[in-house]
């Protein structure tokens, strides 16, 4: 009998503990804990940018086979306009978000030209089928809102001591698409740091 009584007394305590855990998970503090830090969000944005840039080989292959120019101002405008619209939906500054996508477009052209030089020197791969440019652009379009979502969490990052140096290191690790230069990586980093404004950062006074 005593063991049974002991087990019966333990069940209510387990139920109370389980309820407490559920309530704790529903509190604002728990929800805030799931929000990525600005630095983590910036790394995520860089990784998504690299994913976007990795599709540029197929973009260039399509242009190569169709003899289309690398620069496509109309398509670039579509991308930037879409980014601005996504920024408005999320309450972000359109100019800052557009600047990130403009930096990505500039870097994308560097990658495309890199592949173009490669194929001029060594020839285009024999029997390679022409990629479906519409399908590639659909994949690129699907990445855009995910990038904007990451940009929404960058507020305050640029005012953190050493933020740019840390992001430059991260960019060399995360943006690994062939033909991307360190200068292009720096352009992406600088655009990320300006998403939420360019006003001077306030530094805490000594002894404050």
C-alpha positions, 0 to 999 in steps of 0.5 A: 500500500505505501508504494501505491500511495507514493506513486499516486501522490507523485502523479499530481506533481508531474501534471503540475510540472508539465503544465508549468513547462507549457505555460513557460513556453507560451510566455513572451520571454520564451518567444523572444528567445527564439528570435535570432540575434542580429549577428545570427540573422546577418550570417543567415542573410549571407548564407542565403545570398550565397545560395542565390549566387550559386544559381548564377552559373545556370543563369550564365549558361542560359545566356551563353547559349541564347547569346543574351547579354549578362546585364539585364536591366529590366530583370534587375528592376523586377528583383529590386522592385520585389525587394522594395515591396517585401520591405514595405510589407515588413515595415522596413526601410525600402532603400536599405533593403534595395541596397542589399539586393543591388549589391547582390545583383552586382556580385551576381554579374561578377559570377556570371562574367567569371563563368563567361571568361572560363568558357571563353578560355576552355569552351562551354561544356559539350552537350550541356542542355540549356537551363530553363531560365524561367525555372531559375528565376522562380528559384531566385524569386523564392529566395528574395522574401527569405532574405528580407525576413533575415534583414528584418532582424539586423536592427542594432547590428551596425552599432556593435563594436567589431560588427563589420570585421566579424561579418567580413570574416563570416562572409569569407566562410559563408559566401563561397560561390566561385568567382566572388571576390573579397571586394564583392563580399565587403559590398554585401556586408556594408549593405547589410550593416546599412539596412536599418539606417546610417545615423551615427551610433551613440557610444556609452560615456565613461563611467556611465 
